[in-house]
């Protein structure tokens, strides 16, 4: 039997006043006037974000959720060029370690998904440098938590620039400039407009990177709609990973807005995929990308509990019979 574990992204719909992504713009930073006071304000916001992250992990543990995506906006302005001298990690060590210890105690898989502006295959050197700085921030956060950073950061291939093959080759060229520690952290995801499953597999197989299969993205953008013919290749990209295979699940908002994520998950669409992969792997961790976050997870589990082709394990996990 194959075990399916569900997770959600960053923000619980049920927790009140618990945003882990509170922020400060650079304009707000400048208005404070006193640089030391402005940095103290940044640190205060960050500590609140970390406290709220821990609240989310406690919520997850109580709800039997074992898979959670951390927000990439924990530390406002951390990579801003004007704040290069800011030692943002020192005041956070205790909070980061507490988060990591809690996640490990409850055997909770946590990871990141940096924003779309992180482009390893950028044509512009300064964008590549900024992207590497952002990835380094994610690496240092995981290190501060005491979490093994291997395959904890999923990202898209990057910009297509209307030249798919050249953009893929540029990724390979720029990959050589990525530090080994950060290379080991990366997973790649097929997207819905630029790089298909086949494109992404090309990079993952060539560079030894696990592929996070996004079923919804594949249906929106593909060379060959029959993803099943490449499933064994997807599985093989995870052969050296210490973690179970990861995928993303979401559902179209509508037929006319197919690429946009719905509030909830279409369980019929999800199980159409699951029936094809049943028995091919022992476990898949499925990150729900739905507007209603953990509420979408709970609703999906309620629907799954009515099925006869599954065996429920707990609040977010089940066996495929």
PyMOL commands that set and color helices and strands:
alter all, ss='L'
color gray80, all
select helices_A, chain A and resi 26-31+35-62+81-83+90-105+125-145+164-175+180-183+197-207+215-220+227-236+267-277+293-304
alter helices_A, ss='H'
color red, helices_A
select strands_A, chain A and resi 2-9+67-69+109-111+153-156+186-189+210-214+245-249+283-288+310-312+317-320
alter strands_A, ss='S'
color yellow, strands_A
deselect
rebuild
show_as cartoon
